[in-house]
Amino acid sequence: SIKHRYVSTHKHMDSHIQKPQLKALTLRGKRDKKIILFIYIYIYLYWDGMGSLRVSKHGIRLEGISEFLFPLYVKEIHSRKDSPLILQSDRNVTVNARNELGQLTGQLTVGSEAVEAQCQRFEVRSNEDGKILFSADEEEVSIGAEKLRVTGTEGAVFGHSVETPHIRAEPFQDLRLESPTRTLTMEAPKGVEISADAGDFKATCRKEMQLQSTEGEIFLNANTIRLGNLPHGSFATSSPGSTGPKQTVYELCVCPNGKLYLSPAGMGSTCQSTSNVCLWS
């Protein structure tokens, strides 16, 4: 009948109306949770950032200790004006420089045992005028400082030749060049000059000392030239037990091999009569 149809239709419409109401209530509960979470985040973020991370028109400001699990690409990294910038790692800190092709052109590694730098040229410049204080490449190592000071007890050890226009000691200090187990050689194509303007010059050796000039001469220029411990020649006719007046003047004689000896001076030359010294050499 009409009443039955109305009741059936009404029940059918009620069933369609009630379902959307339940769905709306469910969605509204999720939205409430999102709103609460948004309010919490909004309170925590304030107006200019997210806790220790703040975003401004000048960039991103990060305070405190931060950990990055993946690569971080930035143009510049600055610390606060009153705080240092610290990069810390449990193993090492490596800074790489690459070209536009992605190829590695420079690397600086700070490890627990060493600090390594790999590049075509390494330079250390002065903070004031940018002067190069130290530079190194495959060809040479250059030191541009005004003074190089070596304070180690063993001094400086060079495995090969050393070229320098000037070597000097500290004021009021002695200069010592030493080779404990081998030969010390100083060579120059135009000459080697050793002078002591306000002191003595002393050369000593254990065995032979040779002064050799292949094309020139050996020139000794002084007010007094003394040759000590030269052997004394004696007359062949003199007996070992004979005594005579004390000899105070001697004649300087030369053997055929260049050996020098002293012979008692007489009215004439006595070198020939005392040449038995030449037989001992």
C-alpha positions in Angstrom: 0.0 0.0 0.0 1.0 3.7 0.0 1.8 3.6 3.7 4.1 0.5 3.2 5.8 2.2 0.4 6.3 5.4 2.4 7.8 3.5 5.4 10.1 1.5 3.1 11.2 4.6 1.2 11.8 6.5 4.4 13.8 3.7 5.9 15.8 3.5 2.7 16.5 7.2 2.8 17.5 7.1 6.4 20.0 4.4 5.8 21.6 6.6 3.0 21.7 9.7 5.3 23.2 8.0 8.3 26.3 6.6 6.6 27.7 10.0 5.4 27.3 11.3 8.9 29.5 8.5 10.4 32.1 9.1 7.7 32.1 12.9 8.4 32.6 12.2 12.1 35.6 9.9 11.3 37.2 12.5 9.0 36.6 15.2 11.5 38.5 13.2 14.2 41.6 13.0 11.9 41.4 16.6 11.1 41.3 17.4 14.8 44.5 15.5 15.4 46.1 17.2 12.5 45.1 20.6 13.8 46.4 19.8 17.2 49.7 18.6 15.7 49.9 21.7 13.6 49.3 23.9 16.6 52.1 22.1 18.5 54.5 22.5 15.7 53.6 26.1 15.2 54.2 26.8 18.9 57.5 25.0 18.7 58.6 26.7 15.5 57.8 30.2 16.6 57.9 32.7 13.7 61.4 32.3 12.4 62.5 28.7 12.5 62.4 25.2 13.8 64.2 25.0 17.1 68.0 25.2 16.3 67.3 25.5 12.6 66.1 29.0 11.5 65.3 30.1 8.0 65.6 33.8 7.1 66.1 35.8 3.9 69.9 35.7 4.5 70.0 31.9 4.5 69.7 29.0 7.0 71.1 29.3 10.6 71.9 26.1 12.4 72.8 26.1 16.1 74.0 23.3 18.3 75.2 19.9 17.3 73.9 18.6 14.0 74.3 15.3 12.1 74.0 14.9 8.3 73.5 11.4 7.1 73.6 12.3 3.4 75.6 14.8 1.3 75.1 18.5 2.1 75.5 20.9 -0.7 76.1 24.5 0.3 78.0 27.5 -1.1 79.4 28.9 2.2 79.5 27.8 5.8 80.0 30.4 8.5 80.1 30.2 12.3 79.0 32.9 14.7 81.3 35.8 15.0 82.2 34.9 18.6 82.5 31.1 18.1 84.7 28.8 16.1 83.6 26.5 13.4 84.2 22.9 14.4 84.0 19.9 12.0 84.2 16.7 13.9 84.3 13.0 12.8 85.1 9.7 14.6 87.5 8.8 11.8 88.7 11.7 9.7 87.5 14.9 8.1 88.0 15.2 4.3 87.5 18.2 2.1 87.4 17.6 -1.6 87.5 20.1 -4.5 86.2 19.0 -7.9 86.1 20.7 -11.3 83.0 21.1 -13.6 83.5 17.5 -14.8 83.3 16.1 -11.3 87.0 15.2 -11.3 88.9 15.5 -8.0 91.4 18.4 -8.2 92.3 18.8 -4.5 91.9 17.0 -1.2 92.6 17.8 2.4 92.3 15.0 4.9 92.6 15.4 8.7 93.0 12.0 10.3 94.0 10.7 13.7 97.6 10.0 12.6 98.3 12.5 9.9 97.1 15.6 7.9 97.4 15.0 4.2 97.0 17.4 1.3 96.8 16.3 -2.3 96.9 19.0 -4.9 99.0 20.3 -7.8 100.5 23.1 -5.7 100.3 23.7 -1.9 100.8 27.3 -0.7 100.9 29.0 2.7 100.4 32.8 2.5 100.9 35.6 5.0 97.7 37.1 6.5 98.9 40.7 6.1 100.1 41.1 2.5 99.4 37.6 1.0 103.1 36.9 0.6 103.9 33.2 -0.1 105.6 31.8 3.1 105.7 28.2 1.9 104.9 26.5 -1.4 105.4 23.0 -2.7 104.8 21.2 -6.0 106.4 18.3 -7.9 109.4 20.4 -9.0 110.5 22.2 -5.8 109.7 23.4 -2.3 110.1 27.1 -1.7 110.2 28.9 1.6 109.5 32.6 1.4 109.9 33.6 5.0 112.6 36.0 6.0 114.3 33.4 8.3 114.2 29.6 8.5 114.9 28.4 12.0 115.7 24.7 12.8 115.6 24.1 16.5 116.1 20.3 16.6 119.1 18.8 18.4 120.2 17.0 15.2 120.0 20.1 13.0 119.0 19.9 9.4 119.7 16.7 7.4 119.9 17.0 3.6 120.0 13.9 1.4 121.5 15.7 -1.6 123.3 18.9 -2.5 122.4 22.3 -1.0 122.6 25.5 -3.0 122.6 28.8 -1.2 124.3 32.1 -1.7 124.8 32.8 2.0 125.1 30.7 5.2 125.5 32.4 8.5 125.0 31.7 12.2 123.0 33.6 14.8 124.6 36.7 16.2 127.3 35.8 18.8 126.9 32.1 17.9 129.3 29.8 16.1 128.7 28.3 12.6 129.5 24.7 12.4 129.3 22.5 9.2 129.9 18.9 9.9 129.8 15.5 8.3 130.2 12.9 11.1 130.9 9.9 8.9 131.6 11.1 5.3 133.2 14.0 3.4 132.1 17.6 3.5 132.6 19.2 0.1 132.1 22.9 -0.9 132.4 23.6 -4.6 132.0 26.8 -6.7 133.0 27.4 -10.3 134.3 30.9 -9.6 135.9 30.3 -6.2 135.3 29.5 -2.5 136.1 32.3 0.0 136.3 31.7 3.7 137.1 34.7 5.9 137.1 35.6 9.6 137.0 39.4 9.9 137.3 39.5 13.7 138.7 36.2 14.7 140.9 33.2 13.8 140.6 30.7 11.0 141.5 27.1 12.0 141.6 24.0 9.9 142.5 20.7 11.5 142.5 17.1 10.3 143.6 13.7 11.6 145.6 12.6 8.5 146.8 14.6 5.6 145.8 18.2 4.7 146.3 19.0 1.0 146.5 22.5 -0.5 146.4 22.0 -4.3 146.2 24.4 -7.2 146.2 22.9 -10.6 146.9 26.0 -12.6 147.6 28.8 -10.2 149.7 29.3 -7.0 149.2 29.0 -3.3 149.8 32.4 -1.8 150.4 32.8 2.0 150.3 36.5 2.9 150.9 37.4 6.6 153.4 39.3 8.8 154.5 36.0 10.3 154.4 32.6 8.8 155.3 29.8 11.2 155.8 26.1 10.3 155.9 24.0 13.4 157.1 20.5 14.1 159.3 20.3 10.9 162.0 17.5 11.1 165.5 18.6 11.8 168.3 17.4 9.5 171.7 16.6 11.0 175.2 16.3 9.6 176.2 12.8 8.5 179.6 13.1 10.3 178.1 14.0 13.7 178.0 11.3 16.3 174.9 10.7 18.5 176.8 11.6 21.7 178.5 14.7 20.4 177.4 18.0 21.8 177.9 21.5 20.4 176.6 25.0 20.8 172.8 25.3 20.8 171.5 25.9 17.3 169.1 28.9 17.0 169.1 29.6 13.3 168.0 27.0 10.7 167.8 26.8 7.0 164.6 25.7 5.3 165.3 22.8 2.8 163.1 20.9 0.4 163.4 17.3 -0.6 162.8 16.2 -4.2 159.3 14.9 -3.2 158.4 18.4 -1.7 159.0 17.5 1.9 160.3 20.4 4.0 162.9 20.1 6.8 165.2 22.3 8.8 168.9 22.2 8.5 171.4 24.1 10.8 172.4 27.3 9.2 176.0 27.9 8.3 178.2 30.1 6.2 176.8 28.4 3.2 173.9 26.1 2.4 173.8 23.0 4.6 170.8 21.3 2.9 173.0 18.9 0.9 174.9 17.7 3.9 171.7 17.1 6.0 169.7 15.5 3.2 169.4 12.2 5.1 165.9 13.4 6.1 164.8 12.9 2.6 165.6 9.2 2.8 163.0 8.7 5.6 160.1 10.0 3.6 
